[in-house]
Amino acid sequence: MDLLNFYEEVRKRTDIVEVLSEYLDLKREGSNYKALCPFHGDTDPSLSVSPSKGIWKCFGCGKGGDVIKFVAEYEGISYLEAAKQLAHKYGISVPTLTSKSSPYEFALRKVLEFYQENLVKFRYAREYLVKIRQISPEWVEKFRLGFSPTGEALVKFAKKEEIFETLQKLGYIVNGKKGPIDIFWKRITIPIFDAYGILRGFAGRRMDNYQPKYLNSKNSEWFSKELALFGIDRAKSYAKDRERIILVEGFFDVIRLHSLGFGEAVATLGTALTEGQIKIIQNYTSKVYLLPDGDKSGLKAAIENAKKLFQYGLDPYLVFLPKDIDPDEFLRDKTNLKTFRNLLEKAPHFVSWYLSLLDKLPIESKVNKLTQLIKLIKQIKDPIKKELWLKEIEGTKMKSSKEVRKKRRYAKKALQGHKKRVSKTKKGGKRFKGK
């Protein structure tokens, strides 16, 4: 089956109303359905779905297409990936991948095999992972870690396999001082898959002090750091079962957590949490446990990410590790596993944590912080959650505002009393002369 026939089979065997109902609140209107469009700030339902024609169209922003196009637009993935996702759901066989059907994934799969073979060949790279990073060979294999030995090795391989130009286009082979080289030379390689198991790119980690320590694939038409969540291909089923995702900072944090049974762990690629990544998370859970490194920058980033998650109607929880230690280091010591489970169990909701900080502030500062929190709540996309949180917080703000007004009244009375005493003294009233 070629791709065109594959797409046609997917369109025929999928129910467009059933599929779009998983994303939208569809309302029947005659023979069609209507809903608020998710692709622009829609207030009146402007997206129409025609079951008989198998198409959808938004008369507000102009977007439209078939069922595959909707999934691709909503998930931020390619048309082929969306078709594969629907095929898996409806039991449709997916055609064998060839260089003609998807040259990018075809080339990257070849590169993945090349890196894995080199990890087997170079003992010092394996020892770095197994002895220094303390990752078992089983989990090295499960995450398909590899190694790029030199700048020229991949170039030679790519020319032999006739994927050189493709890798140049994607930014994996660049021009060095002496010719084309692999951007991941002398690095442990970490493949990055999307939620549907499609190989999107790589990250590379140096074993020495060479900077940058980590390097990611360059953004291209095939790969976007803003849409990548490392580990999501393995974590999505755990996230649904356990109704949470654990969000960490590093690749090895994810691998460590998965190896200890926390398969719901994912990581961003060294970037702040983006809208695209949040939408991916929303497909699997509404609870996100933020597990940052135990330093100031880690905590600061976690708080900013919590605000973004909260704004999109998700429930962020904060998990605090001891100072100056990351999750991978903390959990290498198996005696910390029980402590970690307790930290997860007792992790405060972002709002609860935020309110607990206010107790230590002066009244005026407390009101200002509460006002900021209310502004954040008003940005929540989900109208029901927004209303419930506003009712919850408004009471706290009113109480604090009353305290401020009460304090100001007392201050005003004290000032007036002081002025009267000063006035009497100037008019010859009694003075305290001392001894």
C-alpha angles and dihedrals in degrees: 000000000000124000096262092054090044092055091048091051091051092050092049097048100042125083106227093201092050092048097046091045087068089063105028141040098243120199121197116241112177109304092339137060131234134202143160109279112244093203099070139018095287119179100166118045104265101157114095127194123201112198092187093055095033093229140113130208135185113212090194104057098013098238119140147135142125129321092274092053092052093053090046092050095044097044094040092236136123125277090249093051091049090051090051091050092053091043092057091049095050098038096250117154115245117223118247111270115249134171088259096053097045115000094178098055091039090056095044092050088056090049091049091055090047093053093046092051090052092052087059091049098049112064097189091058091051091048091052090058099038103035105026101031090031095223113153118238087244092062093040086060096042092055090040095231117185145171138240107210101189141001092250101044096080091043091057091045093047093052091049092050092043094238097110096108092046092053090047090053091051092048099247093118116046135170114271131185092276099031139292116347140179111259089218096055114152091008136121103243124223117192117222118212128186124233091278096052095257113146107242106168148309142261122212128209123197117223093209134047095278112133136267091042092198128034128186132201113273119257112264140149086282102042135041124177088203091062098038125103113178111228096015092122089062098030102053097081092046090048091056094046096045095034094229145077124215109217117203135170105238143054094231090049088060094047092048093050093047091050090055095050101269095119093161092076122118136166138210116233099254092293133108115267110278134206090250093054091047091053090052090052091049089062090067111026146353096219122081122183108204110212108182130176112274097255136094095260091049092051092046092052091047092054092050091048090048090055091052093048091048091050089057092052098259124131112241121198125192122225114193121204126194115283120288099003130109126217093257093054093042094052097044083081101071090201087072093061095090090047090050092052089052091049090054093046093050097038108138123233111252093248093048090050091047092051092047089059091055093064089072094052131088114261095255092051090046092057091049092051092047090051089054090050091051090052088053091049091051088060093059110123096213107079094203094051090044092055094046093049092047091053090048095051101035090069091055091048093049090051092050092045090054089051090052093049091046091050091048091050090053090047091049092050091047091051092049091050091050092051091051092051091048090049093052091049092054090051092057101272123155116302130196105238099177124215 
